[in-house]
Amino acid sequence: MPQPTHLGLRHLALNVRNLAAMKAFYVGLLGFQVEWEPDPDNVYLTSGRDNLALHRSEAAGADKPWADGALDHLGLVVASAGDVDLWAAFLDQRGVVLDMRPKTHRDGARSCYFRDPDGNRVQIIHHPPISGAL
């Protein structure tokens, strides 16, 4: 099976200590817009060409370092929902263990997750607002 293509790194998810402050920083100072706020612990922002997810995390207090770092996962955007399944099959063929099989999410995105050699989570994602814009 040939290697599927992707459209690059257009999605990043961060664990944050103070969701309100981080939202104010990225929206008020850097000009991101709120794309989706499904609950009080998560907000998804966009500049129109990307997706920045902020997830409230109690993993570390202000006086101690992150246990596992602030990075939740990085996302490689693909052009279609079917491309997620192609990537999953490609990774399966190469012995890469998927943390999450392809799944369609509440917002219409479709993705799968796996880990790089250092243990960082990587997501292959079809995200309709940005996948079609690239």
C-alpha positions as CSV (number, residue, x, y, z in Angstrom):
1,M,0.0,0.0,0.0
2,P,1.5,3.4,-0.9
3,Q,1.8,6.1,1.7
4,P,-1.3,8.3,1.9
5,T,-0.9,12.1,1.7
6,H,-1.7,14.8,4.3
7,L,-2.1,18.6,4.2
8,G,0.4,19.3,7.0
9,L,0.3,20.3,10.6
10,R,-2.8,22.5,11.0
11,H,-4.0,21.2,14.4
12,L,-2.5,21.4,17.8
13,A,-4.0,20.5,21.2
14,L,-2.6,21.9,24.4
15,N,-3.4,21.0,28.0
16,V,-3.8,24.3,29.9
17,R,-3.9,25.3,33.6
18,N,-6.0,28.4,33.2
19,L,-8.5,28.0,30.3
20,A,-10.0,31.5,30.6
21,A,-6.6,33.2,30.5
22,M,-5.4,31.0,27.6
23,K,-8.6,31.7,25.6
24,A,-8.3,35.5,26.3
25,F,-4.7,35.4,25.2
26,Y,-5.3,33.5,21.9
27,V,-8.6,35.3,21.1
28,G,-8.0,38.8,22.4
29,L,-4.3,39.2,21.7
30,L,-3.5,36.9,18.8
31,G,-6.8,37.2,16.9
32,F,-8.1,33.6,16.9
33,Q,-11.8,33.0,16.8
34,V,-13.8,30.5,18.8
35,E,-14.9,27.7,16.5
36,W,-16.5,25.5,19.1
37,E,-16.8,25.4,22.9
38,P,-18.5,22.1,23.7
39,D,-18.2,22.4,27.5
40,P,-16.5,24.5,30.2
41,D,-13.2,22.5,30.0
42,N,-12.6,22.7,26.2
43,V,-12.4,25.4,23.6
44,Y,-11.5,25.0,19.9
45,L,-10.0,28.1,18.2
46,T,-9.2,28.9,14.6
47,S,-7.4,31.6,12.6
48,G,-9.4,30.4,9.6
49,R,-6.6,28.0,8.4
50,D,-6.0,25.9,11.4
51,N,-7.4,24.5,14.7
52,L,-6.0,25.1,18.2
53,A,-7.7,23.0,20.9
54,L,-7.3,24.1,24.5
55,H,-8.1,21.5,27.2
56,R,-8.3,22.3,30.9
57,S,-6.0,20.1,32.8
58,E,-5.3,19.7,36.5
59,A,-2.2,17.7,35.8
60,A,0.0,20.3,37.3
61,G,-0.5,23.3,39.6
62,A,1.1,26.7,39.1
63,D,3.9,25.7,41.5
64,K,4.9,22.4,39.9
65,P,5.9,21.3,36.3
66,W,3.7,19.4,34.0
67,A,3.7,15.7,34.6
68,D,3.5,14.8,31.0
69,G,3.9,18.2,29.3
70,A,1.4,20.6,27.9
71,L,1.1,18.9,24.5
72,D,-2.0,16.8,24.3
73,H,-1.5,15.8,20.7
74,L,-0.5,17.2,17.3
75,G,-2.8,16.8,14.3
76,L,-2.0,16.2,10.7
77,V,-4.9,17.4,8.5
78,V,-6.1,15.2,5.6
79,A,-8.4,16.2,2.7
80,S,-11.3,13.7,3.3
81,A,-12.8,11.5,6.0
82,G,-11.8,8.5,3.9
83,D,-8.2,9.5,4.1
84,V,-8.2,8.9,7.8
85,D,-9.1,5.3,7.1
86,L,-6.4,5.0,4.5
87,W,-3.9,6.2,7.0
88,A,-5.1,3.8,9.6
89,A,-4.7,0.9,7.2
90,F,-1.3,2.1,6.1
91,L,-0.1,2.4,9.8
92,D,-1.6,-1.0,10.6
93,Q,0.4,-2.5,7.7
94,R,3.6,-1.1,9.2
95,G,2.9,-2.4,12.7
96,V,2.0,1.0,14.2
97,V,-0.4,0.5,17.1
98,L,-3.4,2.9,17.0
99,D,-4.4,4.4,20.3
100,M,-7.8,5.1,18.7
101,R,-9.2,3.5,15.6
102,P,-10.9,5.9,13.0
103,K,-13.9,7.6,14.6
104,T,-16.3,10.4,13.6
105,H,-16.6,13.0,16.3
106,R,-19.6,15.1,17.4
107,D,-18.4,18.1,15.3
108,G,-18.2,16.1,12.1
109,A,-14.4,15.6,12.2
110,R,-13.0,12.1,11.7
111,S,-9.7,11.0,13.2
112,C,-7.4,8.3,14.5
113,Y,-4.6,8.5,17.0
114,F,-1.2,6.8,17.4
115,R,2.2,7.6,19.1
116,D,5.5,8.6,17.7
117,P,8.7,6.9,18.9
118,D,9.0,9.3,21.9
119,G,5.4,8.7,22.9
120,N,3.8,11.9,21.6
121,R,0.3,11.4,20.4
122,V,-0.3,12.1,16.7
123,Q,-3.8,12.5,15.2
124,I,-4.7,12.1,11.6
125,I,-7.7,14.3,11.2
126,H,-10.3,15.3,8.6
127,H,-11.7,18.6,10.1
128,P,-14.3,19.9,7.7
129,P,-13.8,23.7,8.3
130,I,-10.1,23.5,7.5
131,S,-9.7,20.4,5.4
132,G,-11.6,21.8,2.5
133,A,-9.9,25.2,2.8
134,L,-6.4,24.0,2.1
